[in-house]
């Protein structure tokens, strides 16, 4: 029997990047912001099932790491817009590749044409999927 070669540890930078953009809803928020300056309500409308609390939390964390900038426009009523920084915009090609991969490999639910969750609740039967 031959031994498997030793597995090297995952690069710490790669791991941190995946944890950052892989957080629930973060990818969808970034994808929405790739279109340009966007108001909070438009982001919320574009990201299915996100709560106000979670959207605010994700936007604050993206701002804290320098991917998003928040601009307050002093008019009546006050308008707040979010925009990707240069650092955030540089994720475009990576997100584009993930989107291409998803188009090829992530099945859609026939009933409502939305992505099938990768996990399901134990009390719900598995749905039949249409295979491409």
C-alpha positions as CSV (number, residue, x, y, z in Angstrom):
1,X,0.0,0.0,0.0
2,X,1.4,3.4,-0.9
3,X,1.0,6.4,1.3
4,X,-0.7,9.5,0.2
5,X,1.5,12.5,-0.2
6,X,1.3,15.0,2.6
7,X,-1.4,17.7,2.1
8,X,-0.1,21.2,2.4
9,X,-2.0,23.8,4.4
10,X,-4.4,26.1,2.6
11,X,-2.9,29.6,2.1
12,X,-4.1,31.9,4.9
13,X,-4.8,34.7,2.4
14,X,-6.9,32.5,0.2
15,X,-8.8,31.1,3.2
16,X,-9.6,34.7,4.4
17,X,-10.7,35.8,1.0
18,X,-13.0,32.8,0.6
19,X,-14.5,33.3,4.0
20,X,-15.1,37.0,3.2
21,X,-16.8,36.6,-0.2
22,X,-18.3,33.2,0.7
23,X,-20.4,34.6,3.6
24,X,-24.1,34.2,3.0
25,X,-25.5,37.0,0.8
26,X,-22.1,38.7,0.3
27,X,-21.6,37.4,-3.2
28,X,-25.1,38.6,-4.2
29,X,-24.5,42.0,-2.7
30,X,-21.1,42.3,-4.5
31,X,-22.7,41.2,-7.8
32,X,-25.4,43.8,-7.3
33,X,-22.9,46.5,-6.6
34,X,-20.9,45.6,-9.7
35,X,-23.6,47.5,-11.7
36,X,-22.5,50.8,-10.1
37,X,-23.7,53.1,-7.3
38,X,-26.7,51.5,-5.7
39,X,-29.2,52.5,-3.0
40,X,-29.9,50.3,0.0
41,X,-33.5,49.5,-1.1
42,X,-32.3,48.4,-4.6
43,X,-29.7,46.1,-3.0
44,X,-32.4,44.6,-0.7
45,X,-34.7,44.1,-3.6
46,X,-32.0,42.4,-5.6
47,X,-30.9,39.9,-2.9
48,X,-33.6,37.3,-2.2
49,X,-34.6,36.6,1.4
50,X,-32.1,39.0,3.1
51,X,-33.3,40.9,6.1
52,X,-32.6,44.5,6.8
53,X,-30.4,43.6,9.8
54,X,-28.3,41.1,7.7
55,X,-28.0,43.5,4.8
56,X,-26.8,46.3,7.1
57,X,-24.4,44.0,8.8
58,X,-22.9,42.7,5.5
59,X,-22.6,46.2,4.0
60,X,-20.8,47.4,7.2
61,X,-18.4,44.5,7.1
62,X,-17.7,45.0,3.4
63,X,-17.1,48.7,4.1
64,X,-14.8,47.8,7.0
65,X,-12.5,45.7,4.8
66,X,-12.4,48.3,2.1
67,X,-14.6,46.7,-0.6
68,X,-17.5,49.1,-0.4
69,X,-17.8,52.8,0.3
70,X,-21.0,54.4,1.7
71,X,-21.9,57.9,0.6
72,X,-24.4,60.0,2.3
73,X,-26.0,62.6,0.0
74,X,-27.3,65.5,2.0
75,X,-30.7,66.2,0.4
76,X,-34.2,65.9,1.8
77,X,-34.7,63.1,2.5
78,X,-31.1,62.1,3.0
79,X,-30.0,59.6,0.3
80,X,-27.4,56.8,1.0
81,X,-25.6,55.1,-1.8
82,X,-23.2,52.2,-1.8
83,X,-20.4,51.6,-4.3
84,X,-17.6,49.2,-4.8
85,X,-14.1,50.5,-4.2
86,X,-11.2,49.7,-6.7
87,X,-10.5,46.8,-4.4
88,X,-14.1,45.6,-4.6
89,X,-14.3,46.1,-8.4
90,X,-11.3,43.9,-8.8
91,X,-13.4,40.9,-7.7
92,X,-15.4,41.3,-11.0
93,X,-13.6,38.6,-13.0
94,X,-13.6,36.1,-10.0
95,X,-17.4,36.7,-9.5
96,X,-17.9,36.3,-13.3
97,X,-16.1,33.0,-13.3
98,X,-18.2,31.8,-10.3
99,X,-21.4,32.9,-12.2
100,X,-20.3,30.9,-15.2
101,X,-19.6,27.9,-13.1
102,X,-23.0,28.2,-11.4
103,X,-24.8,28.4,-14.8
104,X,-23.2,25.2,-15.7
105,X,-23.4,23.2,-12.5
106,X,-26.1,24.6,-10.1
107,X,-29.6,23.2,-10.9
108,X,-32.7,25.4,-10.7
109,X,-36.0,24.5,-9.1
110,X,-38.5,24.0,-11.9
111,X,-41.4,25.3,-9.9
112,X,-40.2,28.8,-9.2
113,X,-37.0,29.1,-11.3
114,X,-34.9,30.0,-8.3
115,X,-31.7,28.3,-7.2
116,X,-32.2,25.1,-5.2
117,X,-30.6,25.4,-1.7
118,X,-27.5,23.2,-1.3
119,X,-29.0,21.9,1.9
120,X,-32.5,21.1,2.7
121,X,-34.5,20.9,5.9
122,X,-35.0,17.3,7.2
123,X,-38.7,17.8,7.4
124,X,-39.1,18.5,3.7
125,X,-38.9,15.9,1.0
126,X,-36.2,16.3,-1.6
127,X,-37.5,18.0,-4.8
128,X,-37.1,16.4,-8.2
129,X,-34.7,18.4,-10.3
130,X,-34.7,18.9,-14.1
131,X,-31.3,17.9,-15.4
132,X,-29.8,19.8,-18.3
